Amino acid sequence: MKLLSPAISSLARMRLWRIEAWKNNPVDAQRNVLQDIVTAAQYTEFGRKYNFSRLFSIRAFKEAIPVHEYNDIKPYIERIMNGEQNIVWNTPIYWFAKSSGTTSDKSKFIPVSEESLTECHYKAAKDVLSLYYNFNPDSELLTGKGLVIGGSHRINPMNREAQVGDLSAVLLQNSPFWGHWVRTPDLSIALMDEWESKIEKLAQSTIKENVTSVSGVPTWTLVLFKRILEITGKKSMSEVWPSFELFLHGGVSFVPYKEQFQKLIGKNIHYLEMYNASEGFFAAQDIPEQGGHLTEEQGMLLYVDHGIFMEFMPVAEYGKKFPKTIGLKDVEIGKNYALIISTNAGLWRYLLGDTVQFTTLKPFRIKVSGRLKHFINAFGEELIIDNSDHAIAVASEKTGAVVNDYTAAPVYFSESSNGAHEWLIEFEKKPESLNDFTNELDAALKSINSDYEAKRHKDIALRMPVIHSLPKGIFTEWLRQKGKLGGQHKIPRLSNERKFVEEILRMNNDTFVTKKIDS
C-alpha cells in the first residue's frame, strides 16, 4: 500500500488549482455562489414569494429577504418532511440532518439536498485532503483507514421517501462506494445509536486495523482512546496504530484537550480543525498543527466556493428586527460576527448561531469564538467561549491540572455580596490547590478580556470566581438524562442564565458524593 502514496499525493494535488482559484478570488466566488443558488431556487415557493427572479445584486437579495432563525423556517421544513417538494429548493430533498444543539431539548431538522452533499460536504472533504497532501506530500494517510467517530442516531424513515439522522449518518449513508474502503468501522457499528455500547464496539473492531487518521469530537475520542488502551494494555495509541498521523477535530475548542491527546497518542502527529455542521461545511485548517505545537490562532481557511453564501452580522445587531450584515470586503480581524448563511439546500439568510472571528484576511481565515446564546454578560463582562477555553488551558498548564469538561454561569447580586461566575469543572487530574487554580483562571480571564478585568477591579461588580470540583462522570450522566449522550452533543460551556448549572449541582447533590480538593 505504501507504493500508492506518491500516486495518491499527485491525485490529491491535482485539485489545488481549483482551490487556489477561489482562495485568491473569494469575493467573486461568493458572488457566483449567490447567483447560482438564487437562480436555481427562483421557481420554488420561497423563490416566488421573495421574487428571486428579480434579485440581481447582493444588496437586493439582503433587502428582499429577512434574516431567519430556525423557528421561522420550521413550517417550510415540516412540509418537506411530510412529502411536499419545490418549497425552498428546486430539487427533491429526501434527507434531513437532525441537530439538537445544547440549549434546547427539541430537535432541529436541517434539509440536505443532493447538491449540498456533492458540492458542499463531499467537495469540502476532498479539498481538505488536497490541502493536507500539499502540506505533507509524503503522507501515507490513504494507505490505511480513517476511523470516523460519528453520531449516535440511526437513519429513521420519516415517510416513504424522507429519512432523518445526524449529519455523520447522512454522509455515511450517501458516501460513494470507494469511501467505505478507506473508512472504519463497519457501517453497522458507525450508525449505532446506543453510545456506550458503540464505544465498546468501536474499540474492539478497530484495534487491529491500520488506522492512519481519526475524525471526531475531542471528548468522545478521548473516551475511545482510553478504552482501547485498557483493552490492549498498551501505553499509547501510537503503539496500537503505528501509522496514526492525523486527528481531524471540530465541535469544540481543542485547546483544553491538547495535553491529554499528546500524552495518549505518544508521538507527534498532525492536528487539523474543521468547521462543519448539519447546515454545511464552512472552513478547515489549510496548515495543520504539527506535533502538538498548536497554532489555533492561525484559524481555518474559509470555504467560499462550496454552495454557501455567507454574511457576517456584528453581534451587537443580534435581536434587531432588521440587523445589518456585511460581506467579506468589510470584515475586520478580531471582531465577533454571527454567521448568516444561504445554502444550496434551501436555507435562506439563516442565522446559524455560531460566532466567528477573522484571524487573517489574505486569505480569509476564521476561528469559532462561541455561540450567540452561549456567553456570560450578566455584569457587562462579555465573556465568550473563546475566552473561557483559553483561560482554562492557561490555569491547567500553570497548576498541572487536566480538565475533562466544564460549564459556567453568573451568580447574581444579593444583599450580602456582589456578583460572580460559578464554574463547575470535572478534572481528569486535579490541581494540588483549587485556590491556585481559581487565581490562575481569574488572572487569565483578566489578561484576555478587558471588560472582565474592569468588572473585577476591586471586586466592585465581580468577586473571585466560585469553582466546584465535580466527580468524574457527572457531565456524562447529565447528558444521558437529557437523552444527548454521544455524537455532536456537548456540554454548554457558558450560559447567561443558571438553568444548566442548577440542574448539574442538583444532580450532584442527589446522586454523587463531591470529592473536595484540599486547598
Residue pairs with C-beta under 8 A, 6 or more apart in sequence:
1 140
1 143
1 144
2 140
2 143
4 142
4 143
5 138
5 139
5 140
5 142
5 143
8 133
8 141
8 142
8 143
9 133
9 137
9 138
9 139
12 129
12 130
12 132
12 133
12 134
13 130
13 133
13 134
13 137
14 130
15 126
15 127
15 130
16 130
16 131
16 134
19 127
19 130
19 131
21 29
21 305
22 29
22 304
22 305
23 301
23 363
24 363
26 302
26 304
26 328
26 363
26 364
27 327
27 328
27 329
29 304
29 305
30 304
30 309
30 310
30 327
30 328
31 58
32 305
33 304
33 305
33 306
33 307
33 308
33 309
34 58
34 61
34 309
34 342
36 307
36 344
37 307
37 309
37 342
37 343
37 344
38 47
38 52
38 55
38 61
39 52
40 89
40 90
40 115
40 344
41 47
41 52
41 88
41 89
41 90
41 346
42 48
42 52
42 53
43 53
43 86
43 90
44 52
44 86
44 87
44 88
44 89
44 90
44 346
45 76
45 86
45 87
45 88
46 52
46 76
46 87
46 88
46 346
46 348
47 53
47 90
50 64
50 65
50 348
51 64
54 60
55 61
55 64
58 327
61 342
62 311
62 325
62 349
65 348
65 349
66 72
66 322
66 349
67 313
67 323
67 325
67 340
67 349
67 350
67 351
68 347
68 348
68 349
68 350
68 351
69 350
69 351
70 108
70 350
73 88
73 347
73 348
73 350
76 87
76 88
76 346
77 88
77 96
77 109
77 110
77 111
79 87
80 87
80 88
80 93
80 111
80 162
81 96
81 109
81 158
81 159
81 162
81 164
82 159
83 159
83 160
83 161
83 162
85 92
85 93
87 346
88 111
88 346
88 347
88 348
89 111
89 113
89 115
89 344
89 345
89 346
91 113
91 114
91 115
92 114
92 161
93 111
93 112
93 113
93 162
93 345
93 346
94 161
94 162
94 163
95 111
95 112
95 117
95 162
95 163
95 164
95 165
95 170
95 174
96 109
96 110
96 111
96 112
96 158
96 162
96 163
96 164
96 170
97 109
97 110
97 112
97 164
97 165
97 166
97 167
97 170
97 278
97 279
98 107
98 108
98 109
98 110
98 153
98 164
98 165
98 166
98 278
99 107
99 108
99 109
99 110
99 166
99 167
99 277
99 278
99 488
100 106
100 107
100 108
100 484
100 489
101 108
101 353
102 374
102 484
102 489
102 490
102 491
102 492
103 371
103 373
103 374
103 492
103 495
105 482
105 483
108 278
109 164
110 278
110 279
110 345
110 347
111 345
111 346
111 347
112 167
112 170
112 278
112 345
113 344
113 345
113 346
115 307
115 344
115 345
116 280
116 307
116 343
116 344
116 345
117 170
117 171
117 174
119 306
119 307
119 344
120 280
120 281
120 306
120 307
120 308
120 343
120 344
120 345
121 171
121 276
121 280
121 281
122 171
122 175
122 176
123 306
123 307
124 276
124 281
124 284
124 303
124 306
125 281
127 284
127 303
127 306
128 248
128 272
128 274
128 284
129 141
131 284
131 286
131 301
132 139
132 141
132 246
132 270
132 272
132 288
133 139
133 141
135 286
135 287
135 288
136 270
136 288
139 245
139 246
140 212
140 243
140 245
141 212
141 213
141 245
141 246
142 182
142 212
143 210
143 212
143 243
144 209
144 210
144 211
144 212
144 213
144 241
144 243
145 182
145 183
145 184
145 209
145 210
145 211
145 212
146 182
146 183
146 184
146 211
146 212
146 213
146 214
146 215
147 183
147 184
147 185
147 202
147 206
147 209
147 211
147 213
147 214
147 215
147 216
148 168
148 172
148 183
148 184
148 190
148 215
148 216
149 202
149 214
149 215
149 216
149 217
149 220
149 221
149 224
150 166
150 168
150 169
150 172
150 190
150 191
150 216
150 487
151 165
151 166
151 167
151 168
151 169
151 486
151 487
151 488
152 166
152 192
152 193
152 194
152 195
152 198
152 485
152 486
152 487
153 164
153 165
153 166
153 169
153 191
153 193
153 487
154 165
154 169
154 191
154 192
154 193
155 163
155 164
155 165
155 169
155 170
155 173
155 191
156 163
156 164
156 165
157 163
158 164
163 173
165 173
165 191
166 278
166 487
166 488
167 276
167 277
167 278
167 488
168 190
168 487
168 488
169 190
169 191
172 183
172 187
172 190
172 191
173 191
175 183
180 187
184 205
184 206
184 209
184 211
185 201
185 202
185 205
185 206
186 205
189 198
189 201
189 202
189 205
192 198
192 201
195 220
195 485
195 486
195 487
196 485
198 486
199 220
199 223
199 224
199 227
200 227
202 224
203 224
203 227
203 228
203 231
204 231
206 228
207 228
207 231
207 232
207 240
209 241
210 241
210 243
211 241
211 243
211 244
212 241
212 243
212 244
212 245
212 246
213 244
213 245
213 246
213 247
213 248
214 221
214 244
214 246
214 247
214 248
215 247
215 248
215 249
216 224
216 248
216 249
217 249
217 250
217 251
217 252
217 487
217 488
217 490
218 249
218 251
218 252
218 254
218 257
218 261
219 252
219 257
219 404
219 405
219 490
220 486
220 487
221 247
221 249
221 261
222 257
222 260
222 261
222 264
222 404
225 237
225 264
225 265
226 264
228 234
228 237
228 240
229 235
229 236
229 237
229 240
229 264
232 239
232 240
234 240
235 266
236 263
236 264
236 265
236 266
236 267
237 244
237 264
237 265
237 266
238 244
238 265
238 266
238 267
239 266
244 265
244 267
244 269
245 269
245 270
246 269
246 270
246 271
246 272
246 288
247 261
247 265
247 269
247 270
247 271
247 272
248 272
248 273
248 274
249 271
249 272
249 273
249 274
250 273
250 274
250 275
250 276
251 488
251 490
252 490
252 493
253 296
253 368
253 385
253 386
253 389
254 261
254 271
254 273
254 294
254 296
255 294
255 296
255 389
255 390
255 392
255 393
256 389
256 392
256 393
256 396
256 403
256 406
258 271
258 292
258 294
258 393
259 396
259 397
259 402
260 402
260 428
261 271
261 292
262 292
268 290
268 291
268 292
269 291
270 288
270 289
270 290
270 291
271 288
271 289
271 290
271 292
271 294
272 284
272 285
272 288
272 289
273 284
273 285
273 289
273 296
273 300
274 281
274 283
274 284
274 285
274 300
275 281
275 282
275 283
275 284
275 300
275 366
275 368
276 282
276 284
277 352
277 354
279 341
279 343
279 345
279 347
279 350
279 352
280 306
280 307
280 308
280 341
280 343
280 345
281 303
281 306
281 308
282 302
282 303
282 308
282 310
282 339
282 341
283 299
283 300
283 301
283 302
283 303
283 365
283 366
284 300
284 301
284 303
285 298
285 299
285 300
285 301
286 300
286 301
286 363
286 365
287 295
287 298
289 295
289 296
296 367
297 359
297 367
298 359
298 360
298 365
299 358
299 359
299 360
299 365
299 366
299 367
300 365
300 366
300 367
301 363
301 364
301 365
302 310
302 328
302 363
302 364
302 365
302 366
304 310
304 328
304 364
307 343
307 344
307 345
308 341
308 342
308 343
308 344
309 341
309 342
309 343
310 328
310 339
310 340
310 341
311 325
311 326
311 327
311 339
311 340
311 341
311 342
311 349
312 325
312 326
312 327
312 328
312 331
312 337
312 338
312 339
312 340
312 356
313 323
313 324
313 325
313 326
313 337
313 338
313 339
313 340
313 351
314 324
314 326
314 335
314 336
314 337
314 338
315 336
315 337
315 338
315 355
315 372
317 323
317 324
317 325
317 338
318 338
318 372
325 340
326 337
328 364
331 337
331 358
331 361
331 364
332 358
333 357
333 358
333 359
333 360
333 361
334 357
334 358
335 357
335 358
336 355
336 356
336 357
336 369
336 370
336 384
337 355
337 356
337 357
337 358
338 351
338 352
338 353
338 354
338 355
338 372
339 351
339 352
339 354
339 355
339 356
340 349
340 350
340 351
340 352
341 347
341 349
341 350
341 352
342 348
342 349
342 350
343 350
351 372
353 371
353 372
353 373
354 368
354 370
354 371
354 372
355 368
355 369
355 370
355 371
355 372
355 384
356 366
356 367
356 368
356 369
357 366
357 367
357 369
357 386
358 364
358 365
358 366
359 365
359 366
359 367
367 386
368 386
369 384
369 385
369 386
370 384
370 385
370 386
370 493
370 494
371 385
373 496
374 384
374 385
374 492
374 493
374 494
374 495
375 382
375 383
375 384
375 385
375 494
375 496
376 383
376 408
376 409
376 410
376 421
376 494
376 495
376 496
377 383
377 496
378 410
378 412
378 419
378 496
379 410
379 419
379 455
379 461
379 462
380 451
380 455
380 461
381 449
381 451
381 452
381 455
381 461
381 462
382 449
382 451
382 452
383 421
383 445
383 449
383 451
383 452
383 494
384 494
385 493
385 494
387 445
387 448
387 449
387 452
388 406
388 408
388 445
388 493
388 494
389 493
390 444
390 448
391 441
391 444
391 445
391 448
392 403
392 406
392 425
392 441
394 440
394 441
394 444
395 401
395 437
395 440
395 441
395 444
396 402
396 403
396 431
396 437
398 436
398 440
399 431
399 432
399 433
399 436
399 437
399 440
400 429
400 431
400 432
401 427
401 429
401 430
401 431
401 437
402 427
402 428
402 429
403 425
403 426
403 427
403 428
404 426
404 427
404 428
404 472
404 475
405 425
405 426
405 475
405 491
406 423
406 424
406 425
406 426
406 491
406 493
407 423
407 424
407 475
407 491
407 492
407 493
407 494
407 495
407 500
407 501
407 504
408 421
408 422
408 423
408 424
408 465
408 493
408 494
408 495
408 501
409 421
409 422
409 494
409 495
409 496
409 497
409 498
409 500
409 501
410 419
410 420
410 421
410 422
410 496
410 498
411 419
411 420
411 421
411 422
411 466
412 419
413 419
417 463
418 459
418 460
418 461
418 462
418 463
419 461
419 462
419 463
420 462
420 463
420 464
420 465
420 466
421 462
421 465
421 466
422 465
422 466
422 467
422 468
422 498
422 501
423 441
423 465
423 466
423 467
423 468
424 468
424 470
424 501
424 504
424 505
425 467
425 468
425 469
425 470
426 469
426 470
426 471
426 472
426 473
426 474
426 475
427 469
427 472
428 472
430 469
430 517
431 437
431 517
432 518
433 517
433 518
433 519
434 467
434 469
434 517
434 519
435 519
436 519
437 467
438 464
438 465
438 467
439 464
441 465
441 467
442 456
442 464
442 465
445 452
445 453
445 456
446 452
446 453
446 456
447 453
452 462
455 461
455 462
456 462
456 463
468 505
468 508
468 514
469 514
469 515
469 516
469 517
470 504
470 508
470 512
470 514
471 508
471 512
471 513
471 514
471 515
474 504
474 507
474 508
474 512
475 491
475 504
476 485
477 507
477 511
478 491
478 503
478 504
478 507
479 485
479 489
479 491
481 507
492 500
495 501
508 514
